[in-house]
Amino acid sequence: MSSPLVGNVLERNISPRPPTRFVNASQESQNTGFPSVQHRSKSAFARAREARRKPTFESQRDVPIVQPVAGPSSARISRDSPGFSIDSSRPGVEDVSEKWRDQMSEENVRRVESMTDAERQEERTEILEKFGPNIGDVLRKAREARERNSKRLHLASDVKHPIPTRALHEPQSPHSPTPRGILVVTPPTSRASTPGRRIRFAEVTPDDVHVFQSEPPTPKRVLGLLLPPGPDDDGTPVVKIPGMVKIPQNDNAEGAPPPPDTAPSAAVPADMETPRPDVVEEGTPEDIRRRFFPNAPEHDPTLEWIQQRNANPEPDDTTSPRFDLSGRVITIDQQTALPTHLGLHHHSSSAAGYTLDDLLLLSRSTVPAQRATMIGVLSKIVRRVAKGSAPELRGREEEVRKRALAAGLEAFEQRGSLGVQAIELTWVCLVFWDERFADIEGVELCAPKPEASPAAANTSMDTSDSEVVSGQTTLSTDPIDTLPLSYLLPQIAAHINQASVPRESLSQLLDILYRLTRHSNDIATQVVQGPNMVASIVMTFIATPIPPTESTPLPTPFAIRLLRVMAMSSRENARALAGASDALLRFVTSLPSSSPFPLPLATALLTATLELYSTLASYGLYSQTATTAAPYFTALGSYITSPQCSSGELTHAWLRLMESWMVCATDPHQTTPPHDILWSQVLGWGWYDDLMALWQKMVTTPEEWDVAVWSSLWRALSAWLEGCKVNSIKNGQDERRAVIERLRESLSSGVEKAILTSAVDGVRSVLSVHVSHGASANGCSLSLRHGELSDSAEYSQSFLRLTLACSYQGNAQPEIAPWVEILLPVVTDAWKAVVYHRMWTAPFDPLQITYLRPLTSFVAKFARMHSPPSGTETDEDTGTALIALQRLVAGDEEAALIIIDDTVKRIARHGVTDEPPTPLENFDVLSPFLSYAVRPNRDVYLGPWSPSPASIRRATTQTLPPTWTRPWNGISGLPLPRDWPVAALDHLLRSGSSAVFQDMPNSWDASETDVVRASLTLASRVRDVLVKTGQISFSMSREQTILACMKVFMLEHGQQQNDSAEEVFRDNVVGKLMEGLLEPFAFSSRSHKFVKENIEDAAKAFLGPSTPFFQFYTDFVGLYDAISFSHRLFALLLLPPTSMDYPIDYRKHLWGDYGHLLRALHMPIEQILTDDVGSYLWPVERDPDMLGSYLRALVKWPLDGFVRLVAIHHVACNIWPDLRTGDDVSPDRAKMLLRAVVEQGKEDAVKDVLRYRQRAGGEVALPPICFQGAGEWKQSRLGCVLEWGGESLKDRLEKIFLDAK
């Protein structure tokens, strides 16, 4: 061993010194068991000065001078230890410890001799029980070791003037003072008293010293120094003594005689080999208490911290998982088996590892290093939870995320490693947690507010607003909604501005901002408006030095992407970022080939810049850059069309920017400010030539270009042709013909036809996979092939847009693109696969709406394709447009309003049947209501998928609202429900608070009757078109139609009218229209299978979540009782909610509370609005109150028609056993009902009850068949009559049974 070693230490004679008395720390610390607090306000010098004034037990500061001295030994006084000697020439000098040992030994001998045998045996038993049966051997070995050590030191010493010496690490008597270290030195009283004092060290060699390694080894563990083991060492375990030195219990060092096999020395009697009961082992809690806290009680609670732990402690809490420092779970077995040197044990528990509560507590430690470590462990745990690889925390995911996020935010403002770890933890909780949403843009990720979402669980794209379908609510409990942004955002801005954290942490801060801005538009606004936020991002991540050096960071394209997302959130944010966008021109002025940055980085920076400019142009902003930087964009166009550019992402971004700027130039009055860019400038810059040059390049090498690039090329060409229609002569006729001539061959039979066919097949393939593999218990669930579906749909809709741009319908002879007849059948097949797919009615992740936007744009373009010139449209064209209205989503409002306008005009011109055309002005009264149905919030204008001259002026945001529920937080009404033609009725019922009436144009002038007539006419003709074209699933359901007619009658609710002729439902046209709407749903007209739903669900869209339909129904029944005068259609609408499909409350209200109305309900069964009469009959009513209502109506009033059948059925089924479906009717009830019918009912009622027959589960037998028939049932019922009423009742009723045929 190469380190310097210290062997035996020999001292000169030292004057005796009284034993040091240790200060009771518990007294100084007010009995707390801990040292007193030392305030740091005092300087180190002041604390040292005060320490010197206090009597303390300190070790020698100076190293003694050691000089070896040779000489004969003097006379020594030997006692128990032969190695212990005292210089006789120094009188008065004697080892205090030896005197104390001799005194105690003599006293023990006297006490033992004075004991009786019984007392000795009792003491011996007590000692053995306390210390074990081997205590005698331990004491004997300790004495023998002491003797050997003393003898060895005596032989090795060569001292001219002998001094008292001690064996190194001599075992102490149980009552002797414990040495403080391996050197037992009593310091002199003063240096002046011993001027000639010298300390000598024995001359030892490395072979004389052996190092015993402690177990387990730790980096900071001090190794004990001992003599090497002797040749006869038997490997006896060592025992601990102060100073972290371990001494063998049986030391056979060289020169020492072997342990004698004789009895103990006479100094200690043989029967007292074991120590006294009050002797404690060194290092035990009791030993520590006696030495350091002698005045403290034996079981002082303040000293619990010194108590030893069990060798294998049980975990304190086996229910809470424990984690190591890498975030992995420690099993129960490992918690008790892992050693303590791993850093997994702490004062709060005896088990290894940290619980989640421990980590969260320690993450608020005042020690920065400990706090940073714990926050790092939390980051690793949250990562595992986010990946779903932490089953021990299953069910607590959101709790773990929220608590960990709170810990990270508390340390977010710190600097150094603690701040870095806090940023990491925050990033994990906000960004990594929602990693699957990393690429989702164009939609707010937050959950909607409860007050803004009537149907909080509705995630279905079903066209019925009333249907609530349980779906996935991935982000419904997102902690981002409760973030303290007023604290967090300034901290992020400070970190970015000062660049005080590593580059990796700065990138994580960008990720956090990116996640926050996509969460909601409100948060994005706070980020943009944050002090110094945008400027810090630009200066740190974008405006880096040019040319770059090794010590300066490179610009970050992701920072530009963050700015683009901020701009997408709102027009105000885009306007605020327009000024900062000037700094990005540095990436445009130098092409990637000549950029000072690496080619991939330069391309990425330029791509991100063009995408940001395109987003700004979607609001009509910053388009003047095309003028101010025209030479650079001209050079960029040449670079894009040259073979030198092979980046599909850069080409795609350039084409999107060209499209946006050409839309701005189409109508320069719509830009902000106006006339930022003109169409004449577009012509002068030669953008059309650049587009065709790029087209030629792509056609030559089609395999090198992605479908997305082709889509962008066609969109740019479409924008060019649309601009020519507005700004060129003859509506751009020459330009259209030039484009058609260039594309004719390629689209008819060339490369682009093959690409279109492949895209259409891709759409059909992905949708077919969704049908076959995406089905689940809740319906169809979209798979992960969203990107493929989006790209294929985008290419298909771009083709349709280009086809529409190449066509013109203003002339007497419409111009149609030549490839329409060839490719239209292919596109039609894809359209059918889209609109009839189950994904529209099944629950699915609402974030997928971002991928469906090109799909719905394709549906809208296809409907526009089926809008031929006036006079040539067919019912199929109208049906296609009506279907599209139920397949569009938020952002398609502009297209939806165009389709509605065209459809209403067609219906007004032609109708569907032999009815005469309706004047168009009659439908014009519905325009404000239909517009509101599509766009209910006039303050929010969602940008369409493809910008238009109208949208760049009016768009307020390019981000969709949260898509967790419909109807889109009140921002969009798309997709329209099936009952959209009667949307005006809702506003008539709430005319006092309707937003439409509050914003009605001055030119609108119509009465309630006019609006009702137009609504019912439109609903009737829309239904007829859909039925005729086989699209009945898109038509209004029976329940929606019934509810619409109920709304017409409810227009009179609360009205004070003196003349019944003013009532709208009494208008002859309105009456006929309602009868026509309801006629297909009558029981006698069951030729079509309409959509069936619950009327309570159908009413939720109108009533909202807080008003039950039962309240609406009670008002409806009360209104009928007040003003109906037995109106037949009014009465017919009373019955649908009383079927057995609905709660009993409806039946009790009509049959019980308003039972007197039943005698006026003279309705044959054929007119009932149902396709199954059995829904009113089964299951049989068992409620006593309802049975009493049926019985009372049957015996009291002259019922006829359908209501009579219902009453007879339920009464008879509760009497006759052969009609029951179970044994849940007691004989007493049957007996009472039979007696009541016989005794109180009229003869015809008694006959019908006795003879009524029906078979559950089969086709319903209607009167008179249900009262006829022969069989054993007669005898069975007569037997019941005999049992319940005796012979007299049987004789009375027997003739009725026998007369039954």
Protein Blocks (a to p, Z undefined) as FASTA:
>chain_A
ZZdcdddddddddddddddddddfklmnoonopacdddfkbcfklmmmmmmmpccddddf
bdcdddddedddddddddfblkbccdfklghiacfklmmmmmmmmmmmmmmmmpcfklmm
mmmmmmmmmnojklmmmmmmmmmmmmmmmmmmmmmpccfbacddddehiacdfkbccdfb
fbdcdddfbfklmmmgccddddddfklpccdddddddfklccdddddddfklghiacddd
ehiiacdfbdcbehiacddfbdcdfklcfklmpccfklccehiaklmmmmmmmmbcfklf
klmmmpccdfbdcdfblmbccddfkopacdfklmmmpcfklopacfkbcbecjdfklmmm
mmmcfblklmmmmmmmmmmmmmmmmnopafklgoilmmmmmmmmmmmmmmmmpgcjllmm
mmmmmmmmmmmmmmmlmmgghiafbdcdfklmmblmlcbfbfbfkbccddddfklmgckl
mpcfklmmmmmmmmmmnopacfklmmmmmmmmmmmmmmpmklmmmmmmpghklmmmmmmm
mmpcddddfkbccddfklmmmmmmmmmmpmklmmmmmmmmmmmmmmmmpcfklccbdfkl
mmmmmmmmmmmmmmmmmnopaklmmmmmmmmmmmmmmmmmpmkbmcfklmmmmmmmmmmm
mmmmmmmmlpccehkbcfklmmmnommmmmmmmmmmmmmmmmlpcfklmmmmmmmmmmmm
mmmmmmmghhhmmmmmmmmmmmmmmmmmmmmlmmmmmmmmmmmmmmmmmmmmmgcfkbcc
ddfklmmmmmmmmmmmmmmmmmmmmpcckbmbdcddfklmmmmmmmmmmmmmmmmpcklm
pccdfklmmmmmmmmmmmmmmmmmmmccehiacfklmmmmmmmmmmccehilmmmmmmmm
mmmmmmmmnommlbdcddfklmmmmmmmmmmmmmmclkbccddfbdcfklmmmpmbfcdc
dfkbceeholaccdcdfklmmmmmmmmmmmmlgmklmmccfkbccdfklmmmmmmmmmmm
mmmmmmmnopamlpccfklmmmmmmmmmmmmgopacfbfklpmklpmklmmmmmmmmmmm
pmklcmbccddddfklmmmmmnommlcfklmmmmmmmmmmmmnnopaklmmmmmmmmpmk
bcfklmmmmmmmmmmmmmmmccdfklpccfbfklmmpccdfbfklmmmmmmmmmmpcceh
jllmmmmmmmmmmmmmklpcbfkbcfklmmmmmmmmmmmmcfklmmmmmmpccdehiacd
ddfklmgccdjklmmmmmmmmmmnojmlmmmmmmmmmmpZZ
